[in-house]
């Protein structure tokens, strides 16, 4: 198949540190190429991929110091991508919905005849997340979004999303097993939480679990202080290691 994979312009593929969606896209594209598909990846120039690579920026936006509010540059990336799609033949287009700027893709692609599927990677709508300043923006894009076949990354993600979305199935994130080897060492009586420190990622639940008798080690990243919910748990979470 001739597959177009459209990544957001914010983070490199694969990511150098944080970038869960970008890790998933990288793994998916590499496996599709390995299976013999003709894959074209639309991503900034710092992407590393075995697929054909089309870029409209030399580097991902965050890598050059742009902020998440640089939506006009994100729009440019998506606009140029869709113009390319109009002039070339693909069997299917796969897009990835993980941040507000990705919504530009849906009206831009509405007139394309090529089959289009999107994967929802983040809690949606985006305008109901804590401290969001978007207002009720997502609702204006719903007529376009609801027309596109949508894939959820878990049954829980699908259950918490608006029922008006056109979900066609659940596909869990794949892991490259060459990177994850089972350990032969004796298991310890603890568990590890790894992720970005944000309320929707559930670090506070790991801290609470650490209070039930089993130790928890929480490792992660955020460019802001820990959320108020996590901060409130820290004085009591003496069984949880935070770093």
N, C-alpha and C positions, 0 to 999 in steps of 0.2 A: 504494500500500500504506500501511497504518497501521503505522508502525514506532516501537517504543519503544527508545531508546538510553539505557542506564544507565551513567553515569560514576561513578567513585569520588568521595568528598567531599573529598579531600585537596588537590587543585590546581585552580586556575581553568581554565576552558575559554573561549577559548584561553589557554595559560599565559603569564604575563608574562615568564618567563625559562625555567627548567628545567621540562620536562614533555613528554616524547616521546609517551607514550600520549595525553595530553590534546590535543596537536597533531593526532594522527591522528584522534581522535574529532571534533574541530572540523571538519577538512577533510572527513571522511566525511559528517557531518550536513549541512554546507552544500551538498555536491554532491547528496545525496539530496533536500533541499528544492528545489534548482534543477531537478531532474528531475521534480518534481511530486508527490513522496511526502508524506504527512502524517506528519511526524516529531515526536515528543515527546522532549525531552531532559530526563533527570532528573539534575540537577547543582546545586551550591550557587548562591546568588543572584548571585554575581559573574560568572557565565558570560555570554558574549555570543554569541547565536545567532539564526539566522533561523527556527529551529524553535519550536514551542510549548515553553515552559520551565516545569518544575515543580521547585521547590526546597524543602528542609526546613531549610536553614541559610542565613542571610543572606550568609555568605562562606565560602570554602573553608577547611578546617581549618588547613592550614599557614599561610595568610594571617593568621590571628588568633592564631598562636603555639602552636597545639596540636602535640603531638609525634606521631610515627608510632605511638606506643603507645596513642593515644586510640581504642582499638577499639570501645568502647561507643558513641561518637558515630557511628562508621562503621556500626555495626550499626543504629542508629536510622535513619540515612539509607536503608539498604537495606530495612529493615523497612517504613518508610513508603512506599517505592517499590513494594514488592510488594503492599501493601494497596491502593494506587491501581490497580495492574494488575488486581487481582481484581474491581474495580468498573467497569472500562472495557474496551472491546473493542480489541484490537490484532491485526494479522495475524502479527506476529513481534516477538520481544524479542531485542535484541542486547546482550549484556553483555561486559565487558572484564576479563580476569584479568591483573593486573600486580603485585599485592602481597597479602600474607597476609590482610588484612581483607576482600578481595574474595571469599574463600571462603565468607563468610556467605551470599552470594547463592544458593548451590547448594541447601542444605537449605530455604531460605526459598521457593524457586521450584519445588521438587520436585512440589508438588501442582497447579501451574498447567497448564491444558490448552493454553495458547497456545504455538505453536512457539518454541523458544529456541535460539539459537546464541551461542557465546562465542568471542572471539578471545584467544589466549594471547600476551601481549606481553612476558613476562619469563621468565627461566630457571625451570623448575619441576621438582621440588618446591622450595618456598621454604625448607624446613627443612634443605637441604643447602648453602645458600650460605655463604660464609665468615663466621665469627663470629655465625652465627644462634643465637639463644637460644630458638627455638621448640620444639626437640626434634623428635620424630617426630610432629608434629601433622598434617601434610598427609594422612597415610594414613587418618585417621578420616573425611576428606571424600571420599575416592576413590569410594565407591559412588555418591554423588550426581554427582560430576564426570564419571565415566566414562559416565554416561547421557546427557550433553549433547553434541550435535554441536560439535566443536572445530575452529577455524581456526588454522593456524600462520602466522606472518609470514615464514617462510623454510623451505626444505627442511632447512637445518641445525638450526633451532629444533625442527622436528618430530623429527628424528633423535635429538636429545639429550633429548627429553621421554620420560616413561614410555610404553611401548607400549600400556598399558591405556587410555590416553586415546582418545576416539572421534574421531580426526581425520578430517575429510571433505574437506580440501583445504588448499592454501597460497595465501594472498592477500598479495602484497607491499604494503607501505605506499605509498599514493599521494602524489604531491606536487602542490601547486597550481602549475601552470606559470607563472601570472602573477607568482609570487614568485621564480622561478628562471629567469633569462635567461642563455642561452649568452654567453660572453664573446668578444669579437673581438680581445682583446689576445693577444700571443704567449705561449704556455704556457711556464712556467718548469720547470726540472728538479727539481721537488719535489712532495710531496703533503701534504695537510692532513688531520689527524685531528681530529674535533670530537665531543665527547661528555662524559659524566660520568666523572671519574677513579675508576674502580672496576675490580677485576680482570676481571669478566665483560664489560666493554666493550672490552677489548683495547688500551688505550693502550700497554701494555708491548710489544705486537707492532709498533706503529708506531715505537716507539723503537728496537727491534731492527732494523727495516727501514731506519732512518736510518743504521745502521752499515754497510750494504751498499754505500754509495756515493751514494745518493739522499737528499737532505735531507728531513726530516719536520718539520712544524710541528704541535704538539699543543696545542689550545685546549680548555679544558673547565672543569668546576666540580665541587666536592665540598664538603660541609660538614665533612669530616674531612681529616686529613693524607693525602698520597698513600699508596697501599697499599705494603706492604713490598716487593712484587714490582717496582713502579715505582721506588721509592727505590733498590733495588739496582742498577737499570739506569742511573740518572741519572749516576753518575760516569763511565760509559763512553759515554754517549749524547751526545757532543759534536757530532754532526750533527743532533740533534733540539732544536728550540726548544720549551720547555715554558712555558705561561702559562695 
